[in-house]
Structures are given as structure tokens and as C-alpha cells.
Amino acid sequence: MSDHVYKITEVIGSSATSIEDAISTAVERAARTISNIGWFEVVETRGHVADGKVAHYQVTVRIGFHLLD
């Protein structure tokens, strides 16, 4: 097994449905342009409240991927 070098990037995903959907949106969108994604980490969770109810979820996600040789 060869040694790998990793890079981390941060993206922000949002959803009106759920935190999980916001995470999936962020990771799936990043995967369109980033190869070799191996993991993600949610580093911040926010939301928007309207009329006393949660109206929108937003997550900051760190995405790790290894660089090609």
C-alpha cells in the first residue's frame, strides 16, 4: 500500500427537509468535482426559524479526499 496525501475542503449544504439531507446535498455536490472523497465531518450546524418553527437547515461539512499520485 502506498502512502497517501490528503486534502480537506469545506462546503456548506442546506435543506428545508433535514440535517441529513443538507449533509447529503453537500457531499453529493462536492463529489461532482472532487475525486477520491473518503470521509466527511460536520463542523457546524445552523438553521433558520420562521414563525417559531425550523424552516431551514444548514451544515458546514469538511470533506477529505486523497490526492492522486
TAJOQUI-V163384 format. One record per helix or strand of 3 or more residues. SS is the DSSP state (@ for helix, = for strand). FROM is the first residue (numbers start at 0). LEN is the number of residues. Records with the same first field share a line. If there is no record, write none. Layout:
BEGIN
SS->FROM-LEN ; FROM-LEN
END
This chain:
BEGIN
=->5-10 ; 36-14 ; 52-14
@->18-13
END
